[in-house]
């Protein structure tokens, strides 16, 4: 009798938790379906093929690609150090590097705006021709700052999942530390790097808050897909706004699929 009661309790818990998960998933699908199916097919196609949306797509892709490369170049070495080495203040460094995840994007954007717009360093860069306030360069910096923790976390988990003995063996065979990293560890972390790059690229394309504060919402200049959605909703152009939202939804679904396929085992 006790066994039967335990089995019933387990079954109740199982189906209740599965049901909650299913309800949440159904709610998300409903929201996405409302966005995609709201305009007529003809109106949606007309908006997607417009020159404004094409400009927003190209600007989003180019800035997100550059910011993702910066995340890789800076984030991968930092993630390796955090995964492999122990040093004084490591926990503090970890917390600070994760800080952009906890900060509201608008707060991050405000900090970047003050840094590049009011400090001597930022004003010096502007005098040299590197202007970040209300320019596409500002979009890149905002995307990089907000999305760097995603690359760090994914690559740190990837490196931690690779046994350091592989590097020790490589060094006994004559490799230096950089050679062991380049020839052994990085090839073994290829799936994590690919998954991290895809999710960082998708997050960069969808970045809004920090980019809005630093680069502004200037049509035909700093108009990424999220900015295009914001501007067109402000003007009451629902079809154009939904077109931008539809493209962002497609990018998000594709990025999540790739992440689950290649990086699903990484802790995030």
C-alpha positions, 0 to 999 in steps of 0.5 A: 500500500505504501508503494502505491501511495508513493507511486501516486504521489510521484505521478501527481508531481510529474504530471503537475510539473509537466502541465505547468511547463506546457502551459508556459510554452503554450502561452509563449507560442500564443504571443509569437503567433499573435505577432506573426499573424496580426498583419495580412500576408501581403502587408507583411511581405511589403513591409519586410521588402521595404528599403527601411527594413533592409537597412535595419537588417544590414546594420543589425547584422554588421554591428552584431557580427563585429561585436560578436568577434570582439566578444570572442577575441576578448571573452575566450582568453578571459574565460580560459583564465577563469576556468583554469587558473586560481588567483587572488580576487577571482570571485570578485572578477567573476562577479564584475564580469557578470554584472552586465547580466544583472544591470538593466540595459538602460543603466548600462547604456547610460553608463556608456553614454556618460563614459564616451560623452563626458569623460576625457577619454571618450572626448579624446577618442571623439577628437581622433574621429572615433565617435561612439555617441549617436553613431553605429560605433556606439551600437557595437560597443553597447552590444559588446558590453551587454553580451560579453557575459554570455560568451564568458559564461558559455566558454567558461563552462566549456573549458571547465568541461575539458579535462586539463590532463589533455593539455598536460599530455600535450606539454609533455610531448613538447607543446608550450602552454599557448600551443597546448591551448591552440592545438588541443583545448580550442579544437575540443571547445569548438562546439561551445565556441560555435554555440556561444558565437551564435547566441551572442550574435542573436543577442547582439541583433536584438539589443535595444536598451543600451544601444538606444541610450548610447547610439540613439534612435536615428532613422537611417543612421542607427536604426537596427531592427529593434530600433526600427520596431520602436520607431514604427510603433511610435509612429503607429506603423504596425505592419513595419513594426511587426515585420521587424519583430517577425525577423527578430523572432526567426533569428531567435528561434534559429539561434536557440535551435543551434545553441541547443544542438551544439551547446546544450550540455554547457552550463549557462 
